[in-house]
């Protein structure tokens, strides 16, 4: 039998079990809180990505029956996104931006959505410039708009990169399930 000695004296066997359980409880609670937050974050991210992928595919399918009008391209530019890694290195990625105007039933609208789905930034601005050649500034374009909400419009009635959203979302949910299950098993074993 192990005996713990404190300034006030020694601890008997009954108190020893309580102290051992309390000593195991602190790391278990810490693991539950930290692991729980991480697991919930993965679940939230996974659900968000899956819903975005499904929503984009649904919108693209719905847009196949949307009416169209002629619009005019008002903005065409290569935009950049900067991020800094833990070493301080700045990473620059480029993505397209197309702004266009169109009229529905005498009402003017402006939009910038080219397609449904995620915009995939790339490392070379030249690739984005080449993609934007399809939309010269001042040119006429076919604009497909939602008849129930004419401010919602798109130039191309498809959904890009939705497969990636769905796969990454499902992977996040799988990791959350595995991590959450391992966390629960570890905490249960630790409390015995």
C-alpha positions as CSV (number, residue, x, y, z in Angstrom):
1,X,0.0,0.0,0.0
2,X,1.3,3.5,-1.0
3,X,1.1,6.2,1.6
4,X,1.3,9.9,0.8
5,X,2.9,12.1,3.5
6,X,1.9,15.7,3.9
7,X,2.9,18.4,6.4
8,X,-0.1,17.5,8.5
9,X,0.8,13.8,8.6
10,X,0.2,10.6,6.6
11,X,-2.9,9.6,4.6
12,X,-4.6,6.3,5.2
13,X,-5.8,3.9,2.5
14,X,-9.4,5.3,2.1
15,X,-8.1,8.8,1.6
16,X,-5.4,7.5,-0.7
17,X,-8.0,6.3,-3.2
18,X,-9.8,9.7,-3.2
19,X,-6.5,11.5,-3.7
20,X,-5.5,9.2,-6.6
21,X,-8.9,9.7,-8.2
22,X,-8.6,13.5,-7.8
23,X,-5.1,13.4,-9.3
24,X,-6.4,11.5,-12.3
25,X,-9.4,13.8,-12.6
26,X,-7.5,17.0,-13.4
27,X,-5.7,15.7,-16.5
28,X,-8.9,13.9,-17.6
29,X,-10.9,17.1,-17.3
30,X,-8.2,19.1,-19.1
31,X,-8.2,16.5,-22.0
32,X,-12.0,16.6,-22.1
33,X,-12.1,20.4,-22.4
34,X,-9.3,20.8,-24.9
35,X,-10.1,17.7,-26.9
36,X,-13.8,18.6,-26.8
37,X,-13.2,22.1,-28.2
38,X,-11.0,20.7,-30.9
39,X,-13.6,18.0,-31.8
40,X,-16.4,20.5,-31.8
41,X,-14.4,22.8,-34.1
42,X,-13.8,19.9,-36.5
43,X,-17.5,19.0,-36.4
44,X,-18.5,22.6,-37.1
45,X,-16.0,23.0,-40.0
46,X,-17.0,19.6,-41.5
47,X,-20.7,20.5,-41.3
48,X,-20.1,24.0,-42.8
49,X,-18.0,22.6,-45.7
50,X,-20.5,19.8,-46.5
51,X,-23.4,22.2,-46.4
52,X,-21.6,24.7,-48.6
53,X,-20.8,22.0,-51.2
54,X,-24.4,20.7,-51.2
55,X,-25.8,24.2,-51.3
56,X,-23.6,25.1,-54.3
57,X,-24.5,22.0,-56.2
58,X,-28.2,22.7,-55.5
59,X,-27.9,26.3,-56.6
60,X,-26.2,25.2,-59.8
61,X,-28.9,22.7,-60.5
62,X,-31.6,25.3,-59.8
63,X,-29.9,27.8,-62.0
64,X,-30.4,25.6,-65.1
65,X,-34.0,26.8,-65.3
66,X,-33.3,30.5,-64.5
67,X,-34.1,33.1,-67.1
68,X,-31.3,35.1,-68.6
69,X,-30.7,38.7,-69.6
70,X,-27.8,40.5,-71.3
71,X,-25.5,42.3,-68.8
72,X,-22.3,44.3,-69.1
73,X,-19.0,43.6,-67.5
74,X,-18.0,46.6,-65.3
75,X,-15.0,45.2,-63.4
76,X,-12.4,42.7,-64.2
77,X,-9.4,42.3,-62.0
78,X,-7.0,39.9,-60.5
79,X,-7.2,40.1,-56.7
80,X,-4.7,38.8,-54.3
81,X,-5.0,37.2,-50.9
82,X,-2.0,37.3,-48.5
83,X,-1.4,35.0,-45.6
84,X,1.6,34.6,-43.2
85,X,2.8,31.3,-41.9
86,X,4.3,30.6,-38.5
87,X,7.8,31.4,-39.9
88,X,6.7,34.8,-41.0
89,X,6.8,33.9,-44.7
90,X,4.1,35.7,-46.7
91,X,2.1,33.5,-49.1
92,X,0.3,35.3,-52.0
93,X,-2.5,33.7,-53.9
94,X,-4.6,35.2,-56.7
95,X,-8.2,34.9,-57.7
96,X,-10.5,36.4,-60.3
97,X,-13.1,39.1,-59.7
98,X,-15.7,40.0,-62.3
99,X,-18.4,42.7,-61.6
100,X,-21.3,43.0,-63.9
101,X,-24.5,45.0,-64.2
102,X,-27.9,43.8,-65.6
103,X,-31.5,44.9,-65.6
104,X,-34.6,42.8,-64.7
105,X,-38.1,44.3,-65.2
106,X,-36.7,47.8,-65.2
107,X,-34.7,47.3,-62.0
108,X,-30.9,47.6,-62.2
109,X,-28.7,45.1,-60.4
110,X,-25.0,44.5,-59.9
111,X,-23.4,41.2,-59.1
112,X,-20.0,39.5,-59.1
113,X,-20.6,35.8,-58.9
114,X,-19.2,34.0,-61.9
115,X,-20.1,30.4,-60.8
116,X,-21.4,28.6,-57.8
117,X,-18.9,26.8,-55.5
118,X,-15.6,27.8,-54.0
119,X,-13.1,30.2,-55.7
120,X,-9.8,28.4,-55.8
121,X,-6.9,30.9,-55.4
122,X,-3.8,30.1,-57.5
123,X,-0.1,31.0,-57.1
124,X,0.4,32.6,-60.5
125,X,-1.5,35.8,-61.5
126,X,-1.0,34.9,-65.2
127,X,-3.4,31.9,-64.8
128,X,-6.1,34.1,-63.4
129,X,-5.5,36.7,-66.1
130,X,-6.0,34.0,-68.8
131,X,-9.3,32.9,-67.1
132,X,-10.5,36.5,-67.1
133,X,-10.0,37.0,-70.8
134,X,-13.4,35.5,-71.2
135,X,-14.9,38.6,-69.6
136,X,-13.4,41.7,-71.2
137,X,-14.2,45.0,-69.6
138,X,-17.2,46.6,-71.2
139,X,-18.3,43.4,-73.0
140,X,-21.8,41.9,-73.0
141,X,-22.4,38.7,-71.0
142,X,-25.3,36.4,-70.5
143,X,-26.5,36.8,-66.9
144,X,-28.7,34.1,-65.3
145,X,-30.8,35.3,-62.5
146,X,-33.0,33.8,-59.8
147,X,-36.6,34.8,-60.8
148,X,-37.7,34.8,-57.1
149,X,-34.6,37.0,-56.1
150,X,-33.3,38.8,-59.2
151,X,-30.3,40.2,-57.2
152,X,-29.0,36.6,-57.2
153,X,-27.2,36.0,-60.4
154,X,-24.4,34.0,-62.0
155,X,-22.6,34.0,-65.3
156,X,-21.9,30.2,-65.5
157,X,-24.5,27.8,-64.3
158,X,-22.2,25.2,-62.7
159,X,-20.6,24.5,-59.4
160,X,-16.8,24.5,-59.2
161,X,-14.7,22.8,-56.6
162,X,-17.7,21.4,-54.7
163,X,-16.2,17.9,-54.7
164,X,-13.2,19.3,-52.7
165,X,-15.6,21.0,-50.2
166,X,-17.5,17.8,-49.7
167,X,-14.4,15.6,-49.4
168,X,-12.7,18.0,-46.9
169,X,-15.9,18.3,-44.9
170,X,-16.3,14.6,-44.7
171,X,-12.7,14.1,-43.7
172,X,-13.2,16.7,-40.9
173,X,-16.2,14.9,-39.7
174,X,-14.4,11.6,-39.8
175,X,-11.4,13.0,-37.8
176,X,-13.8,14.5,-35.3
177,X,-15.6,11.1,-34.9
178,X,-12.3,9.3,-34.4
179,X,-10.7,11.9,-32.2
180,X,-13.9,12.3,-30.1
181,X,-14.2,8.6,-29.7
182,X,-10.6,8.2,-28.7
183,X,-11.0,11.1,-26.2
184,X,-14.0,9.5,-24.6
185,X,-12.3,6.1,-24.3
186,X,-9.2,7.7,-22.8
187,X,-11.1,9.7,-20.3
188,X,-13.2,6.7,-19.2
189,X,-10.1,4.5,-18.8
190,X,-8.3,7.3,-16.9
191,X,-11.2,7.6,-14.4
192,X,-11.3,3.9,-13.5
